[in-house]
Amino acid sequence: MTSGLTRRQWMKGAALAGTAAAVAGPGLVRPAQAAGTNLMVVQWGAAWIDVSKKIVAPYEKETGDRIAWELHAGGAMAIVAKIKPNWPNVPYHVISCWDPVFSAMIKEDWLEPVSVAEMPNLKEIPEIFFQKNAKGQLMSVPLSTAGAFWGYRKDLVDKPIESIEQLLEPRFKGKICVPYPVNLTGLLLVTLAMQRGGDERNVEPGWEFLKELAKRGNIGRVINNNSEFINAMSAGDVSVAFFNNGGWSVVKDRFPVTILNRLKDNKGFLYNEGFGILKSDRTEAAKRFANHFARADVNEMYNIPLGSGPTNPNAKVGEKAADFYYTPDELPQYAHVADFGYLSAQVNDWAKRWETEIVPLLRG
């Protein structure tokens, strides 16, 4: 995923079901504790803004705070480009974003650190989900978890895939679908590198694996977005792919699918969406607002309509997220959260290398 990839391309928004209104609880500051404050929150459209407004309506009554909304426009990084020339004179206090955008805003020093002392609901969220600065401070409020995974259509694969190395077998000639390397912020290279002992900072093993796949003719389709992925997997000319859970969810609604998120020799790649608290004169109210969304019952209410996994392990997991969700005990064994700040700085060079080293093999 890159600056050109919209939020809706990597997390599929389901139709918003009726949800019960949030009620006051331990994580909600009451009016006696806080005077009403006006906050401007930047949120995604569609299901994200719909469910957020349902959550916020009782919150405003309880706290006296007033929330105004602005919707993201364009790609994921568009908000960074919008803020940069005007900083610090911007009207925003809270921004909904995901890991690469968090990394960009941390680099610009726009975000306020968060802590359990100020936001007690954060203590329930696994540390792996937080973005941190160079000092190790928590810099994000992770609300939703999603990811990129290998998977396959069971009706088109004759026997189960138990290792990514099996993708080199002749039975997969022309059957593998992969994203162009800029998409998913280069995670295709990372998954292949980790299969051979590398990681995001040592992707040479990934390039070698990718070359082997291309030389053998096993890569049948290279896609750029969710629509192309869904069309390719639905047509049936490819059967195995590496892509985000949003795309897989659509394919899974149409065909029998196995998501390879618990392989012993290859991890699932997680990324998180949540709130960033911009430095301003309203950080106290902004943290109060974000802390409310991190509470287990609210986190559950937020994620189920989105088809996303909750970050609070005490929240229930919706049916659409069940295939890619990891419990806190499973995270160390099966999940990897990449350094998206580092990846974002590499993907342009990787795209050039793809054109010179991989494309000729695909054409050959």
C-alpha positions in Angstrom: 0.0 0.0 0.0 1.3 3.4 -0.9 0.2 7.0 -1.0 -1.8 6.1 -4.1 -3.8 3.4 -2.4 -7.0 4.6 -0.7 -8.1 3.4 2.7 -11.1 1.6 1.1 -8.8 -0.5 -1.1 -7.2 -2.3 1.8 -10.1 -2.7 4.2 -13.4 -3.6 2.8 -16.3 -1.7 4.4 -19.4 -3.9 4.9 -22.9 -2.5 4.8 -23.5 -0.8 8.2 -25.7 -3.0 10.3 -27.9 -1.6 13.1 -25.8 -1.1 16.2 -26.7 -0.3 19.7 -25.7 3.1 21.0 -22.6 3.2 23.2 -23.2 3.7 26.9 -21.2 5.4 29.5 -18.5 3.3 31.2 -15.1 3.4 32.9 -13.4 4.7 29.8 -15.8 7.6 29.3 -15.2 10.9 31.0 -18.4 12.5 32.3 -19.5 16.2 32.0 -18.5 16.9 35.6 -14.9 16.0 34.7 -14.6 17.9 31.4 -16.0 21.0 29.9 -17.4 20.8 26.4 -14.7 21.1 23.7 -15.0 21.3 19.9 -13.0 18.8 18.0 -12.4 18.4 14.3 -11.9 14.8 13.3 -10.8 13.6 9.9 -12.4 10.2 9.1 -12.9 7.9 6.2 -16.3 8.0 4.4 -18.8 5.2 3.8 -19.1 2.7 6.8 -16.4 4.5 8.8 -18.2 7.8 9.2 -21.5 6.1 9.6 -20.5 4.0 12.5 -18.4 6.8 14.0 -21.4 9.1 14.2 -23.4 6.4 15.9 -20.7 6.0 18.5 -20.2 9.7 19.0 -23.9 10.7 19.5 -24.2 9.4 23.1 -20.5 10.4 23.8 -21.3 14.0 23.0 -24.2 14.0 25.5 -22.1 12.5 28.2 -19.0 14.7 27.9 -20.4 17.9 26.4 -17.8 17.7 23.7 -18.8 18.5 20.1 -17.4 16.6 17.2 -17.2 18.0 13.7 -16.1 15.7 10.8 -14.2 16.1 7.6 -13.8 13.2 5.2 -10.5 12.1 3.7 -10.2 12.9 0.0 -7.9 11.0 -2.4 -5.2 8.5 -1.4 -4.1 7.6 2.1 -1.2 10.1 2.1 -3.3 13.0 0.8 -3.9 14.3 4.3 -0.2 14.6 4.9 0.2 16.7 1.7 -2.7 18.9 2.9 -1.3 19.5 6.3 2.4 20.0 5.5 2.3 23.5 3.8 0.0 24.9 6.6 1.5 23.3 9.7 0.9 24.2 12.6 -2.1 26.3 11.4 -4.4 23.5 10.6 -8.0 23.0 11.9 -7.7 19.3 12.7 -7.3 17.6 16.1 -7.7 13.9 15.4 -7.0 12.1 12.2 -8.0 8.6 11.3 -5.2 6.9 9.4 -3.1 3.7 9.0 0.4 2.7 9.7 2.3 4.3 6.7 0.5 7.6 7.4 1.3 7.4 11.1 4.9 6.9 10.2 4.9 10.0 7.9 3.3 12.2 10.6 5.6 10.9 13.3 8.5 11.9 11.0 7.1 15.4 10.7 6.7 15.6 14.5 3.0 16.4 14.3 1.6 13.9 16.7 1.1 14.0 20.4 2.4 10.9 22.4 -0.3 8.9 24.1 -0.1 6.9 27.3 -2.0 4.5 29.5 -1.9 7.0 32.3 -4.0 9.5 30.3 -5.9 6.9 28.2 -6.6 3.8 30.4 -8.3 1.8 27.7 -5.0 1.6 25.8 -3.7 -0.8 28.4 -5.8 -3.6 26.9 -4.3 -3.2 23.4 -1.3 -5.4 22.5 1.9 -3.3 22.2 2.7 -4.7 18.7 -0.2 -2.6 17.3 1.1 0.8 18.3 3.3 3.0 16.2 6.2 4.5 18.2 8.7 7.3 17.8 12.4 7.1 18.1 12.1 7.6 21.9 9.8 4.6 22.2 6.7 6.6 23.0 3.3 5.4 21.8 2.2 7.7 18.9 -1.0 6.1 17.6 -4.3 4.9 19.0 -4.8 1.6 17.1 -8.5 0.7 16.6 -8.7 -1.8 13.7 -6.3 -4.5 12.5 -6.1 -5.9 9.0 -3.5 -7.5 6.9 -2.0 -9.0 3.8 -1.9 -12.8 3.4 -1.3 -15.6 1.0 -4.4 -17.6 0.1 -6.0 -19.7 -2.5 -9.3 -20.9 -4.0 -9.8 -24.4 -2.7 -12.0 -25.3 -5.8 -9.0 -24.6 -8.1 -6.1 -26.1 -6.1 -5.9 -29.9 -6.1 -4.2 -30.3 -2.7 -3.6 -28.0 0.3 -0.7 -25.5 0.3 1.4 -26.0 3.4 4.5 -23.9 2.5 5.1 -20.9 0.3 8.0 -22.9 -1.3 5.3 -25.1 -2.9 4.4 -22.1 -5.2 7.5 -23.0 -7.3 5.8 -26.3 -8.3 4.8 -26.8 -11.9 1.1 -27.2 -11.0 1.1 -23.4 -10.3 2.4 -22.4 -13.7 0.4 -19.2 -14.6 -1.7 -19.6 -11.5 -0.2 -17.0 -9.1 -1.5 -13.5 -8.7 0.7 -10.9 -7.1 0.5 -7.1 -6.5 2.8 -4.7 -8.3 5.5 -4.0 -5.6 4.4 -0.5 -4.8 1.1 -1.8 -3.7 0.8 -3.0 -0.1 3.9 -0.9 0.5 6.2 -3.7 -0.9 4.9 -6.4 1.4 5.1 -9.0 -1.4 8.9 -8.7 -1.3 8.9 -8.9 2.4 6.9 -12.1 2.6 9.1 -13.8 0.0 12.2 -12.5 1.8 11.1 -13.9 5.1 10.4 -17.2 3.5 14.2 -17.4 2.8 15.4 -15.9 6.0 15.3 -12.2 5.1 13.1 -9.4 6.2 12.1 -5.8 5.1 15.7 -4.6 5.6 17.1 -7.6 3.7 14.9 -8.3 0.7 17.5 -9.9 -1.5 16.2 -13.4 -0.7 12.7 -12.0 -1.7 14.0 -10.8 -5.1 15.6 -14.2 -5.7 12.4 -16.0 -4.9 10.4 -13.6 -7.1 12.8 -14.3 -10.0 12.4 -18.0 -9.6 8.6 -17.6 -9.7 8.8 -15.4 -12.8 11.4 -17.7 -14.6 9.1 -20.7 -14.1 6.1 -18.8 -15.5 4.2 -19.3 -12.3 3.2 -15.6 -12.0 0.0 -15.3 -14.1 -1.3 -11.9 -13.1 0.1 -8.7 -11.6 -2.6 -6.5 -10.2 -2.7 -2.9 -8.9 -5.8 -2.6 -6.7 -8.7 -4.4 -5.1 -10.9 -4.5 -8.2 -8.2 -6.1 -10.3 -7.5 -8.6 -7.6 -11.2 -9.6 -7.2 -11.7 -9.8 -11.0 -8.6 -12.0 -11.4 -9.5 -14.4 -8.6 -13.1 -14.5 -9.7 -12.3 -15.3 -13.4 -10.5 -18.5 -12.2 -7.4 -18.3 -14.4 -5.4 -17.7 -11.3 -5.9 -19.6 -8.0 -3.2 -18.4 -5.5 -2.5 -14.9 -4.5 -1.0 -12.5 -1.9 -3.3 -9.6 -1.1 -5.1 -7.8 1.6 -8.0 -9.2 3.7 -10.5 -6.8 2.2 -10.0 -8.2 -1.3 -10.0 -11.8 0.1 -13.3 -11.1 1.9 -15.0 -10.4 -1.3 -13.5 -13.4 -3.0 -14.5 -15.6 0.0 -18.1 -14.5 -0.4 -18.1 -16.0 -3.9 -15.8 -19.0 -3.7 -14.3 -21.4 -1.2 -11.1 -19.9 0.0 -8.2 -20.8 2.4 -6.3 -17.9 3.9 -2.7 -19.0 4.8 -2.3 -17.0 7.9 -1.0 -19.7 10.2 1.8 -21.2 8.3 4.7 -22.3 10.4 7.3 -20.8 8.0 5.6 -17.6 6.8 3.8 -15.0 8.8 0.7 -12.9 8.1 1.4 -9.1 7.7 -0.6 -6.9 9.9 -1.3 -3.2 9.7 -3.5 -1.0 11.8 -5.9 1.8 11.4 -6.7 4.2 14.2 -6.4 7.7 15.5 -3.5 10.1 15.5 -3.7 13.0 18.0 -2.3 16.2 16.4 -0.5 18.6 18.6 -2.9 21.4 19.5 -4.5 23.3 22.4 -7.1 20.5 22.5 -5.1 17.4 23.0 -6.8 16.6 26.3 -10.2 16.4 24.7 -8.7 14.6 21.7 -7.3 11.9 23.9 -10.5 11.6 25.8 -12.3 11.0 22.5 -9.8 8.5 21.2 -9.7 6.6 24.5 -13.5 6.1 24.2 -13.1 4.4 20.8 -10.4 2.1 22.3 -12.9 0.8 25.0 -13.7 -2.9 24.3 -17.5 -2.5 23.7 -17.0 0.6 21.5 -14.1 -1.0 19.6 -16.3 -4.0 18.9 -19.1 -1.7 17.7 -16.7 0.2 15.5 -15.1 -2.8 13.8 -17.9 -5.3 13.1 -19.6 -3.1 10.4 -16.2 -2.5 8.8 -15.3 -6.1 8.5 -12.1 -5.3 10.5 -10.4 -7.0 13.4 -10.6 -5.2 16.8 -7.4 -4.2 18.4 -8.9 -4.5 21.9 -8.7 -8.3 22.6 -11.8 -8.0 24.9 -13.9 -7.0 21.9 -15.8 -9.6 19.9 -14.5 -10.4 16.5 -17.0 -10.1 13.6 -17.5 -13.0 11.1 -15.7 -11.2 8.3 -12.6 -10.7 10.3 -12.4 -14.1 11.8 -10.2 -15.7 9.1 -7.3 -13.2 9.6 -7.6 -12.3 13.2 -4.9 -13.3 15.7 -5.4 -13.6 19.4 -2.7 -11.9 21.6 -1.2 -15.3 22.2 -0.9 -16.0 18.4 0.6 -12.7 17.5 4.2 -13.6 18.2 4.0 -16.8 16.3 2.1 -15.9 13.3 2.0 -12.1 12.8 4.5 -9.6 11.5 4.1 -5.8 11.7 6.5 -4.3 9.2 8.4 -1.0 9.6 6.2 0.9 7.2 8.2 4.1 7.5 11.2 2.2 6.2 9.1 0.4 3.5 7.7 3.7 2.2 11.2 5.0 1.6 12.1 1.9 -0.4 9.1 1.2 -2.7 10.0 3.6 -5.5 13.4 2.0 -5.9 11.8 -1.4 -5.7 9.4 -0.4 -8.5 12.3 0.5 -10.7 14.0 -2.7 -10.0 10.8 -4.7 -10.8 10.7 -3.1 -14.2 14.3 -4.0 -15.0 14.7 -7.4 -13.4 11.2 -9.0 -13.2 9.2 -7.6 -16.1 11.6 -9.1 -18.7 11.2 -12.5 -17.1 7.4 -12.2 -17.1 7.4 -11.3 -20.8 9.9 -14.1 -21.6 
